[in-house]
Every structure is written in structure tokens, then in C-alpha cells.
Amino acid sequence: MENRLKDEFEALIEKEEYSKVIKKIKSIPTEDRDYEINSYLARAFSGEGKVDSVVKVLLSIEKEGAADPLWYYRIGYAYYSLGEFEKAQGYISESLKFDPTDRWAIMLLRVLNKKLNVYKGTKICENLQVEDFKASNVFTAETLFSIWKNDLTDLYIDTEDDIKLRDFLPQIKNRLKWIEDNSQVIEKVLIDDGILELAEEWTSSAEEAEEEQECYIVDGDKVFLPISEKDFSDSLYAESITATIENGEISLELFLCCCPDYFAGHCIIVDIDKDGNVVNRGLAG
């Protein structure tokens, strides 16, 4: 693919002029379209919301995409958009085998695993070791671990010092174990603060389900109002937990998400201070 054509497509996609990309590519004979050109065609169809066309194009270049994590991510996302979650989960999992640090793939796989009840408990907090962590680009040590039936929770610790990490990791693991065993305590704080009413308020702005009373389509799922405490509790999963070490004390910040996505991509922030007090800080997104 010529650089000139690539620059043209990138500029059009940046301006969301997807139809121009599609028209340009369709003017190129099929036999002259290489893998990269067809990938741009799939991206343009995706931009127009023509998901069936995205899948058709990507499947036509499946052989060439076998070593490209982006191919797996794109077709996985397309199947997710079509509500074919098992297919999506398989492709996104393959994408992460190529690039285990891909944040978009990790976030999507969290949702898919939650929808499909996929949980292996591959790295529970009790088994965390210093060697599991790597330095991030925001001056923290980070890893993925398993908590609340989610194998892909981000754990951030505000140090790049291996000695400090080694010294405080046992205490942090104890705090994480408390979170694992006391989800109902955190849920009660949220419910007492009116999180159910807030979830219902957000949900009521979603698309209404046909021929159903007080039912809305949220992230491909039917949500009936009122939302029960059990449904809300079952929806929760931890996207990330950040441990802050200050004056020898550890405080925690949790970003909690829901599936169904009651809050349209927003997370609930929960703080747990050094004394174990749980505070709902509201939504972030």
C-alpha cells in the first residue's frame, strides 16, 4: 500500500469521512487490494456502523491477519457489537496472546468474561509476588490479578522501588483479601448512598425494549426496572485497584464497573482508607 494512499485514508478517518474511504477503496479492483487496504475498508465500515460488512471484509483477509493482533481485535469487537459474545471472547483472547499489554483488548475482555461468566482465578491476591509487577509509565508498579471473579483487574502500587514493594506487598495482599471477602460491605455503602436509584436514572435514558414494561437495552442486555440489590451486586466487577503508601500506611482506591453497563462507560470510585473505612466518591468516566 502506498504511503500517499495511507495518509489519505488516515486523514479521512480522522475527519470521520468514512464513506469517502469506502468509495475510494471500492474504486480499486479487488485483486489489487492488499491486506492493509482491506483493513482500512473494515475500519471505514465500522465507522459507519455497518458491522456485518466489517466481519465480511475481515474474514476475507483472515489468512493474512493470522499474525496481526489488530485483526483479532477488530473482528472480536465486531462480533461483540453483533452480540456474538462467545466468538468475540475467543478473538479478543487471541489478540492478547500477541500483545498482553493492549489496554483496549484487556478492557473489552473484562466485559466479555463477565457476560460469559468466564473466570479461572489465575492470579489471586494471596499468590502475588514482587516478580509479577512491572514498572508503568506513571511511576507505579502494576500487574493484573484475579478478584471478584475477574481475572483482569489492574493493580497499581505507587512505587517503583522493589525494596519498598517487597516490604509492603504482604500488607497490600491482606487488604486485597479483605476486599475479596467483604464485597457485601462495599456494596452496602454504595446502596445506602443511593447507587441503585442512580443506576435506574441512567438506565432509563437507554433504548426501551419493545413489548416489555420498564425494560431497557443496556450494552446488549435487557435491564428491568427497578434494579434489585442482587442484580446490582452481580453486575459489579473491579476494573482497577490502586494502593497508595504514605507514612507507612496503605489506602486503596477502587474503580468499579457494572455489566450490564448501567453507567454508560463510567466507573464508581470507592476509597478505603488506612483504617478500613469505605467511602463512595461517585462516578468517573
C-alpha positions in Angstrom: 0.0 0.0 0.0 1.4 3.4 -1.0 2.2 5.9 1.8 0.2 8.5 -0.1 -2.9 6.4 0.0 -2.4 5.5 3.6 -2.1 9.2 4.5 -5.2 10.0 2.6 -7.2 7.2 4.4 -5.9 8.3 7.8 -6.9 11.9 7.2 -10.4 10.9 6.1 -10.9 8.6 9.1 -9.7 11.4 11.4 -12.4 13.6 9.9 -14.9 10.7 10.2 -15.5 10.8 6.4 -15.9 7.0 6.2 -18.0 7.0 3.0 -15.2 8.6 1.1 -12.8 5.9 2.2 -15.2 3.2 1.2 -15.9 4.8 -2.2 -12.1 5.2 -2.8 -11.3 1.6 -1.9 -14.2 0.2 -4.0 -12.8 2.0 -7.0 -9.7 -0.2 -6.6 -10.0 -3.6 -8.3 -10.5 -6.4 -5.7 -7.4 -8.2 -6.9 -5.3 -5.0 -6.3 -6.4 -4.5 -2.7 -3.8 -5.7 -0.3 -4.2 -6.6 3.4 -3.7 -3.0 4.6 -6.2 -1.6 2.1 -8.8 -4.1 3.2 -8.1 -3.3 6.8 -8.9 0.3 6.1 -12.1 -0.8 4.4 -13.1 -2.7 7.5 -12.3 0.4 9.7 -14.5 2.6 7.5 -17.4 0.2 7.6 -17.0 0.1 11.4 -17.1 3.9 11.5 -20.4 3.8 9.6 -21.8 1.1 11.9 -22.0 -1.5 9.2 -20.8 -4.3 11.4 -21.9 -7.2 9.1 -19.7 -5.6 6.3 -16.8 -5.3 8.8 -17.0 -9.1 9.5 -17.2 -10.0 5.8 -14.2 -7.9 4.9 -12.1 -9.2 7.9 -13.0 -12.8 7.2 -11.8 -12.3 3.6 -8.3 -11.5 4.8 -8.2 -14.0 7.7 -5.2 -15.8 6.4 -3.2 -12.6 6.1 -4.3 -11.4 9.5 -3.3 -14.6 11.3 -0.3 -12.9 12.8 -1.8 -9.4 13.4 -3.2 -8.7 16.8 -5.2 -5.8 15.3 -7.1 -8.2 13.0 -8.1 -10.3 16.0 -9.2 -7.2 18.0 -11.2 -5.8 15.1 -13.1 -8.9 14.4 -13.6 -9.6 18.1 -15.0 -6.1 18.6 -17.3 -6.6 15.5 -18.7 -9.8 17.0 -19.1 -8.0 20.3 -21.1 -5.3 18.6 -23.3 -8.0 17.0 -23.9 -9.6 20.4 -22.0 -12.7 19.5 -20.1 -12.7 22.7 -18.5 -16.2 22.6 -16.9 -15.5 19.2 -15.8 -12.1 20.4 -14.3 -13.5 23.6 -12.2 -16.1 21.5 -10.8 -13.5 19.1 -10.0 -10.9 21.8 -8.2 -13.6 23.8 -6.1 -14.4 20.8 -5.3 -10.7 20.3 -3.9 -10.6 23.9 -1.7 -13.5 23.2 0.2 -11.3 20.7 0.1 -8.2 22.9 -0.7 -8.9 26.6 -0.4 -5.1 27.4 -3.1 -3.9 24.9 -5.4 -1.8 27.1 -8.3 -1.8 24.7 -8.3 -5.6 24.4 -8.0 -6.0 28.2 -11.0 -3.7 28.8 -13.1 -5.5 26.3 -12.1 -9.0 27.5 -13.1 -7.9 31.1 -16.6 -7.2 29.8 -16.9 -10.3 27.7 -15.6 -12.6 30.5 -18.2 -11.0 32.9 -21.0 -11.5 30.3 -20.0 -15.2 29.8 -19.1 -15.9 33.4 -15.5 -16.8 32.4 -13.3 -16.9 35.5 -10.2 -19.0 36.2 -8.7 -17.4 39.3 -5.3 -17.5 37.6 -3.6 -15.0 40.0 -5.4 -14.5 43.3 -4.1 -11.9 45.7 -2.6 -14.4 48.1 -0.3 -15.6 45.3 1.0 -12.2 44.2 4.8 -11.9 44.1 7.1 -9.0 43.6 8.2 -10.6 40.3 4.6 -10.3 39.0 4.9 -6.5 38.9 6.4 -4.2 36.2 7.1 -0.5 36.2 4.4 1.6 34.4 4.8 4.9 32.7 3.1 6.7 35.6 5.7 5.9 38.3 3.8 2.9 39.7 4.3 -0.9 39.8 1.5 -2.7 38.1 0.1 -6.1 37.4 -3.1 -7.9 36.6 -4.7 -10.2 39.2 -7.9 -12.0 40.0 -10.6 -10.7 42.3 -14.4 -10.7 42.4 -14.4 -13.3 39.6 -12.4 -11.1 37.3 -9.0 -12.3 36.1 -8.1 -8.9 34.6 -8.2 -6.4 37.4 -5.4 -3.8 37.2 -3.4 -3.5 40.4 -1.3 -0.3 40.8 1.1 0.3 43.7 2.5 3.8 43.9 6.2 2.9 44.0 8.9 1.8 41.5 11.2 0.7 44.4 11.4 -3.1 44.5 12.5 -2.9 48.2 9.5 -0.8 49.2 7.3 -3.1 47.1 8.7 -6.2 48.8 8.3 -4.6 52.3 4.6 -3.6 51.8 3.3 -6.3 49.5 2.3 -8.6 52.4 0.1 -5.8 53.9 -1.3 -4.9 50.5 -2.2 -8.6 49.9 -4.0 -8.7 53.3 -6.0 -5.5 52.3 -6.9 -7.1 48.9 -8.0 -10.3 50.6 -10.3 -8.2 52.8 -11.9 -6.7 49.7 -12.3 -10.1 48.2 -14.1 -11.4 51.2 -16.1 -8.3 52.0 -17.7 -7.3 48.8 -21.1 -7.0 50.6 -19.7 -4.3 52.9 -18.7 -2.2 49.8 -22.0 -2.9 48.1 -23.9 -1.8 51.2 -22.1 1.5 51.3 -23.0 2.1 47.6 -26.6 1.1 48.1 -27.0 3.2 51.2 -25.6 6.1 49.2 -28.4 5.7 46.5 -26.4 3.9 43.8 -29.5 1.9 42.8 -31.5 5.0 42.1 -28.7 6.5 40.2 -28.3 3.3 38.1 -32.0 3.4 37.3 -31.8 7.1 36.4 -29.0 6.4 33.9 -30.7 3.2 32.6 -34.0 4.9 31.9 -32.2 7.1 29.3 -31.3 4.0 27.3 -33.2 2.4 24.4 -36.5 1.0 25.5 -37.1 -2.7 24.8 -40.1 -3.4 22.6 -43.1 -5.1 24.1 -41.6 -5.0 27.6 -42.7 -2.9 30.5 -40.0 -0.8 32.3 -37.3 -2.6 30.3 -34.3 -1.0 28.6 -31.4 -2.3 26.4 -28.1 -1.6 28.1 -24.9 -2.9 26.4 -26.9 -5.5 24.5 -28.7 -6.8 27.7 -32.2 -6.3 28.9 -32.4 -4.4 32.2 -35.7 -4.3 34.0 -36.6 -1.5 36.5 -36.4 -1.3 39.4 -32.9 -2.8 39.6 -32.7 -5.2 42.5 -29.9 -5.2 45.0 -28.9 -8.7 43.8 -28.8 -7.7 40.2 -26.6 -4.7 41.1 -24.3 -6.8 43.2 -24.0 -9.4 40.5 -23.1 -6.7 37.9 -20.1 -5.3 39.8 -16.5 -6.0 38.9 -13.3 -4.3 39.8 -11.6 -2.6 36.8 -8.6 -1.4 38.9 -7.3 -1.0 42.4 -4.6 1.5 43.4 -2.6 1.1 46.6 -1.1 4.3 48.0 1.6 4.0 50.6 2.0 7.1 52.8 3.8 7.4 56.1 3.8 3.6 56.3 0.0 3.4 55.9 -1.9 1.9 53.0 -5.0 3.4 51.4 -6.9 1.9 48.4 -8.8 3.4 45.5 -11.1 1.1 43.6 -12.6 1.7 40.2 -15.7 -0.5 40.0 -17.7 -1.1 36.8 -21.0 -2.8 36.0 -22.1 -5.4 33.5 -24.7 -4.5 32.3 -23.1 -1.1 31.9 -25.7 0.9 33.9 -23.5 4.0 33.8 -22.6 4.1 30.1 -18.8 3.6 30.5 -18.5 5.4 33.8 -16.9 3.7 36.8 -17.8 4.0 40.5 -14.9 5.3 42.6 -14.6 3.8 46.1 -11.9 4.7 48.7 -10.8 2.5 51.5 -8.6 4.4 54.0 -5.9 3.0 56.3 -8.5 2.2 58.9 -10.7 0.3 56.5 -13.4 2.9 56.2 -15.3 2.6 52.9 -16.3 5.8 51.1 -18.3 6.2 47.8 -16.7 9.0 45.8 -19.2 8.8 42.9 -18.8 8.3 39.2 -15.8 8.9 36.9 -15.7 8.4 33.2 
